[in-house]
Amino acid sequence: MLYAIGEIVLVVIGILIALQINNWNELRKTQDTKNSVYSVIKTDLVTDIENIDLVLTRSVARDSILKKIINNDMTKEDYHNCKNCSFITLGFPDITLNTRGVKLLEENSAVFNSHQDSLSIEISDFYTNSNTVINVALDEVVRDYFDNFYYFKNNKTWFKDYINFVKNDELINYLLTSDDYMNRVNSYYVLYIKTYLGHLRNYKKSAEELIEKINKKIK
């Protein structure tokens, strides 16, 4: 009887050990999955920050020109001597933010939700909110650009020169004296420089904070 009981105890202990090892393996696999997803998200955020910095750097000169136009500091000579001043509202630098990591997060949501991972929730909310405001702002910039483009196309005789980046006196006179153009420049400045680039700066700041949290999480 004692021998039989001993055998049973050994079997139970063996089963418990096996279960514990299995649990450890599952926890390790779960943690590996989480770390892998977080690493991809971190890579995406680092790349996004680098791309945002490029856009912000490229927009410094544009910002300066726009302010000069808005403040009525431009002269005819300025427009003749400045290569891009006449075409300041014709196009704009933008970026496509990376979403590979957040898509992996969504695909593995069960893993993160089962462990009540608060960082994953924060990251998910960040992408949802940031992408929404940035896309809305960019849509407004694009709409404003096409509004200007088609207005010039349908109403201005200098349009054929304008789209070929050729300056003429009629165009420059419009740029210097037209209230309509001043309104369009102000609209572009608010929509692109203030709003769109402002959202990109906020994205960069939040991304840097998330990278720090990810580093602590996967350390």
C-alpha positions as CSV (number, residue, x, y, z in Angstrom):
1,M,0.0,0.0,0.0
2,L,2.8,2.4,0.9
3,Y,4.6,1.5,-2.2
4,A,1.5,2.1,-4.3
5,I,0.9,5.5,-2.6
6,G,4.5,6.4,-3.3
7,E,4.2,5.5,-6.9
8,I,1.1,7.7,-7.2
9,V,2.8,10.6,-5.5
10,L,5.7,10.3,-7.9
11,V,3.4,10.3,-10.8
12,V,1.5,13.3,-9.5
13,I,4.8,15.2,-8.9
14,G,6.0,14.3,-12.4
15,I,2.7,15.6,-13.9
16,L,3.0,18.8,-11.9
17,I,6.6,19.3,-13.0
18,A,5.6,18.7,-16.6
19,L,2.8,21.2,-16.3
20,Q,5.1,23.8,-14.8
21,I,7.6,23.3,-17.5
22,N,4.9,23.6,-20.1
23,N,3.7,26.8,-18.4
24,W,7.2,28.2,-18.5
25,N,7.6,27.3,-22.1
26,E,4.3,29.0,-23.0
27,L,5.2,32.1,-21.0
28,R,8.5,32.2,-22.8
29,K,6.9,31.9,-26.2
30,T,4.4,34.6,-25.2
31,Q,7.1,36.9,-24.1
32,D,9.2,36.2,-27.2
33,T,6.2,37.1,-29.3
34,K,5.5,40.3,-27.4
35,N,9.2,41.3,-27.6
36,S,9.3,40.6,-31.3
37,V,6.2,42.7,-31.9
38,Y,7.5,45.5,-29.7
39,S,10.9,45.4,-31.6
40,V,9.1,45.9,-34.9
41,I,7.0,48.7,-33.5
42,K,10.2,50.4,-32.2
43,T,11.9,50.1,-35.6
44,D,8.8,51.6,-37.2
45,L,8.8,54.5,-34.8
46,V,12.5,55.2,-35.2
47,T,12.1,55.2,-39.0
48,D,9.1,57.5,-38.7
49,I,11.0,60.0,-36.5
50,E,13.9,60.1,-39.1
51,N,11.4,60.7,-41.9
52,I,9.6,63.4,-39.9
53,D,12.9,65.1,-39.3
54,L,13.6,65.1,-43.0
55,V,10.2,66.7,-43.7
56,L,10.6,69.3,-41.0
57,T,14.1,70.2,-42.3
58,R,12.9,70.5,-45.8
59,S,10.0,72.7,-44.7
60,V,12.2,75.3,-42.9
61,A,12.9,77.3,-46.1
62,R,9.2,77.0,-47.1
63,D,8.1,78.3,-43.8
64,S,10.4,81.3,-44.1
65,I,9.1,82.1,-47.6
66,L,5.5,81.8,-46.6
67,K,6.0,84.2,-43.7
68,K,7.7,86.7,-45.9
69,I,4.8,86.6,-48.4
70,I,2.2,86.8,-45.6
71,N,4.0,89.8,-44.1
72,N,4.1,91.6,-47.5
73,D,7.9,91.6,-47.5
74,M,8.3,90.1,-51.0
75,T,9.4,92.3,-53.9
76,K,9.4,91.7,-57.6
77,E,13.1,91.2,-57.5
78,D,12.6,88.6,-54.7
79,Y,10.3,86.6,-57.0
80,H,12.7,86.8,-59.9
81,N,15.7,85.8,-57.8
82,C,14.1,83.1,-55.6
83,K,13.8,79.9,-57.5
84,N,10.8,78.4,-55.5
85,C,9.0,81.5,-54.2
86,S,6.6,81.7,-57.1
87,F,5.6,78.1,-56.7
88,I,5.4,77.8,-52.9
89,T,1.9,76.4,-52.9
90,L,2.6,74.0,-55.7
91,G,3.1,70.7,-53.9
92,F,4.5,69.9,-50.4
93,P,6.7,67.3,-48.8
94,D,4.9,64.6,-46.8
95,I,5.5,61.0,-45.5
96,T,3.9,57.7,-45.2
97,L,4.0,56.5,-41.6
98,N,5.0,52.8,-41.0
99,T,2.2,50.5,-39.8
100,R,3.9,47.1,-40.0
101,G,4.4,46.9,-36.2
102,V,0.9,48.0,-35.2
103,K,-0.6,45.4,-37.7
104,L,1.4,42.7,-35.9
105,L,0.0,44.0,-32.6
106,E,-3.5,43.6,-34.0
107,E,-2.8,40.2,-35.3
108,N,-1.5,39.1,-31.9
109,S,-4.1,41.0,-29.8
110,A,-5.1,37.8,-28.0
111,V,-1.5,37.4,-26.6
112,F,-1.4,40.9,-25.3
113,N,-5.0,41.1,-24.1
114,S,-4.7,37.8,-22.1
115,H,-1.8,39.4,-20.1
116,Q,-3.5,42.8,-19.8
117,D,-0.5,44.5,-21.3
118,S,-1.1,48.2,-20.8
119,L,1.7,49.3,-23.1
120,S,0.0,47.5,-26.0
121,I,-3.2,49.4,-25.3
122,E,-1.3,52.7,-25.2
123,I,0.4,52.0,-28.5
124,S,-2.8,51.0,-30.2
125,D,-4.5,54.2,-29.0
126,F,-1.5,56.2,-30.1
127,Y,-1.6,54.8,-33.7
128,T,-5.4,55.2,-33.9
129,N,-5.5,58.8,-32.7
130,S,-2.3,59.9,-34.5
131,N,-3.1,58.4,-37.9
132,T,-6.6,59.9,-37.7
133,V,-5.5,63.5,-37.1
134,I,-2.6,63.3,-39.5
135,N,-4.6,61.8,-42.3
136,V,-7.4,64.3,-41.8
137,A,-4.9,67.2,-41.8
138,L,-3.2,65.8,-44.9
139,D,-6.5,65.4,-46.7
140,E,-7.2,69.1,-46.1
141,V,-3.8,70.1,-47.5
142,V,-4.4,67.9,-50.6
143,R,-7.8,69.4,-51.1
144,D,-6.4,72.9,-50.7
145,Y,-3.7,72.2,-53.2
146,F,-6.1,70.9,-55.9
147,D,-8.4,73.9,-55.2
148,N,-5.6,76.2,-56.0
149,F,-4.4,74.1,-58.9
150,Y,-7.8,74.0,-60.7
151,Y,-8.5,77.7,-60.0
152,F,-5.2,78.7,-61.6
153,K,-5.8,76.3,-64.5
154,N,-9.3,77.5,-65.2
155,N,-8.8,81.2,-64.6
156,K,-5.2,82.3,-65.2
157,T,-3.5,82.7,-68.6
158,W,-0.1,82.3,-67.0
159,F,-1.0,78.8,-65.9
160,K,0.9,77.0,-68.7
161,D,4.0,78.8,-67.5
162,Y,3.3,78.2,-63.9
163,I,3.1,74.4,-64.1
164,N,6.4,74.5,-66.1
165,F,8.0,76.6,-63.4
166,V,8.4,79.6,-65.8
167,K,8.0,83.1,-64.4
168,N,6.4,86.0,-66.2
169,D,5.4,89.5,-65.3
170,E,1.7,88.7,-65.2
171,L,2.2,85.9,-62.7
172,I,4.5,87.9,-60.5
173,N,2.0,90.8,-60.5
174,Y,-0.7,88.5,-59.3
175,L,1.6,87.2,-56.6
176,L,2.4,90.7,-55.4
177,T,-0.9,92.4,-55.6
178,S,-3.7,89.8,-55.4
179,D,-5.8,89.5,-52.2
180,D,-7.0,86.2,-53.6
181,Y,-3.4,84.9,-53.7
182,M,-2.8,86.2,-50.2
183,N,-5.8,84.3,-48.9
184,R,-4.6,81.1,-50.6
185,V,-1.1,81.5,-49.1
186,N,-2.5,82.0,-45.6
187,S,-4.8,79.0,-46.1
188,Y,-1.8,76.8,-47.2
189,Y,0.3,78.1,-44.3
190,V,-2.3,77.2,-41.7
191,L,-3.2,73.8,-43.2
192,Y,0.3,72.6,-43.9
193,I,2.8,74.4,-41.7
194,K,0.7,74.9,-38.6
195,T,-1.7,72.0,-38.7
196,Y,-0.1,69.1,-40.6
197,L,3.5,69.7,-39.5
198,G,2.2,70.4,-36.0
199,H,0.7,66.9,-35.9
200,L,3.9,65.4,-37.2
201,R,5.8,67.1,-34.3
202,N,3.3,65.7,-31.8
203,Y,3.7,62.3,-33.4
204,K,7.5,62.5,-33.1
205,K,7.3,63.5,-29.4
206,S,4.9,60.7,-28.5
207,A,6.9,58.2,-30.6
208,E,10.1,59.1,-28.6
209,E,8.2,58.5,-25.3
210,L,6.9,55.1,-26.6
211,I,10.4,54.0,-27.6
212,E,11.6,54.6,-24.1
213,K,8.8,52.5,-22.7
214,I,9.4,49.8,-25.2
215,N,13.1,49.7,-24.3
216,K,12.2,49.2,-20.6
217,K,9.6,46.5,-21.6
218,I,11.9,44.4,-23.7
219,K,15.1,45.0,-21.6
